[in-house]
Amino acid sequence: MWTAVKTNLRQLDTDGLVGLLHDLYRASPDNQRFLHGRLLESATELEKYRELIADAVFPNPFGRKLVRIAEAQRLVRHYEQATGDVVGTVDLLLTFVAAGTDQAADLGYGDEAYFGALGRALVSAVKLIRQLGTDDIEKAKDRLQLIRNRAAKIGWGFSDVVDECADAVLRSHDARPRKSRQ
């Protein structure tokens, strides 16, 4: 199917291609976010994704919105595919985990599937942290420590997963200079 679409796309002139993209842009907010992420300044788009993810994971408890873990996961994947921005993807994964941790700590929310999703997001973030530069690793370590502190009294084995992930990052990315002993 993609081969046929690609063949037809190659036959479009510039105006036809721009028109097609305009139609896709108007068709859905997802398409708009994707094109913004791909083509515009990523800091602005990252903040929008961050807000959407936090709202999906920890909506206003006095509102009528339900927790939408699958939506948050989809938004992270969407951002990653649109931008290829590893730093932003780690940020969004940690936003996802932090919002979920806050909700569990503040409201006692969660079950096995919920904490499983948070754990998988955290493991994904830890794998990507290896690709970051020193400054971004330090920021991620700080956020992991905050998440760890909030998760300390949460059950379902979640605090153990957070501890293991935080320890893995802290051990392997200890940026403090070591003093030589003489």
N, C-alpha and C positions, 0 to 999 in steps of 0.2 A: 504494500500500500504506500509506504513512504517513497519508494522509487517512483511511482506514478506521480505523486504530489511534487517531488523534487523536479521531475521532468517538466511539469507544468509551471512551476515557479521559475525555472530557467528561461521560459518563454516570455515572461512578463518583462516589460520595460520598467524603468525606475518609477514612473508615475503609477503604474499598475501595482507594483510591489508596495509602494507607500500607501496606496488606497486599500490594499488587502490588509496591511498592518493596522491601518486606521480602523477598518471594520472589526478586526480582532480586538483592538484596544477598546472599542465601544461595547463589545459583546459581553465583557465581564470584568469585575474588579480584580480577579485573579490575573487576567491578561494584562491589565493596567499595571499592577504591582510587578509582574514579571518584566515588562518592558521598562518600567522605571528603574528596577534593580539592575537590568542589563545596560541601560543607556544613560542613566542620570547619576548624579553624585550619590554615592552609596551611603554616606553618613545620614542623610535625610531619610532615605528609604529604610535603613537599618532601624532607625528610631520608630518608624511606622510598624515594621514587622515586630519589633520588641513589644510595642503596646498591644498589638493584636494577639500575640502569643500569651502575654501576661493575662489579658482579659479572657482568653480561651481557657487557660488553666485555673485562674482564680478570679472568676467573675464576681461582681458585687454580691456579697452574700444576702443582701436585702432586695436584690433585683430578681428578675424572673429568668435570667440566663442560666442555662445548665453548664456544667463543666464539660469542655469539649477537647479532650486530650488528642483525639485523632486530628482535629482542626489544627492544634498547635504543632503536632508532628508534621502535618502537611505543609504548614507555613515555613517551618525550618527547611524542609526539603526544597520547597519552592524557591526560597531565598538562595540556598546553596546552588541550585541548578541555574538560577538567573544570573548570579554574580560570580560564582567560583571563589568568593571571598571567604577564606578559611577563618580569618580573625572574626569576621562578622558571624559566621556560622557557629563558632565556639561561643561567642557572646549570646546568640539566640538560644543555643542549647542550655547554657548556664542560666539564662533568663527563665526558660521553661522549668528547669529543675528548682530554681530559687522560688518561683511563684508557687509551684506545687508543694514545696517544702513549707513555705509560709502558710499556705492554706491548711496543710495537715497539722502544723504546729498550732496555728491560731484557732482552727475550727474542729480539729479532730477528724478531718475528712480523709478518706482514702480506703482502699481495699487492695487486695493482691494485684489486680490488674493495674490499678492506678500507680502503685509503688513500683511495679514492674516496668511501666512506661517511663517513670522518672529515672529509674536505675539504668535502663537502656540509653536514655538520653545522656546521662552522666558518663557512662562508659564511652559513648560516641565522642563526647567532648574531650575526654581524657586522651583518646587516640589522636584527635586532631591537634591537641595542645602541643604535641611533639613537633609539629610543623611551624610553630610560632616563633617569633623573635623573642629576645630576652625581655624586653619591656612588656610585651603582650603576655608572656608566660607569667611574669610577676603579677600582672592584673588578674589573670585567671587564678593564680594561687590565692590571691586575696579573696576573690569571690568564692572559691572552693572552701576557704576557711570559714567564711560567713555562713555558707550553706551547711557546713559541718556543725557549726555551733547551733544552728536552728534545728538540725535533724537529730541532735543528741538524744532527745527523749522520745523520738518517734519509733514506733514498733514496726512490725511486719518485716524485720530484717533490713529495713531501709537505712537506718543509721549505720549498720555494718557495711553496707554497700558504699555509702558516702565516705566512711572512714577509709575503706580500702582504696577507693579512687583518689581521695585526697592524699593519702600516704604515698601512693604510686607517683603522683605528680610532685609532691614535696621532696621525695627521696631522689627522683631522677632529674629534677630540675633545680637543685639547690644552687642558687646563683651567688650565694655568699662566698667571698674569697676565703680560701683556707689558709690559715697561718702555718708557715713551715716551722717545725720544731728543730731547734739547734742545740 
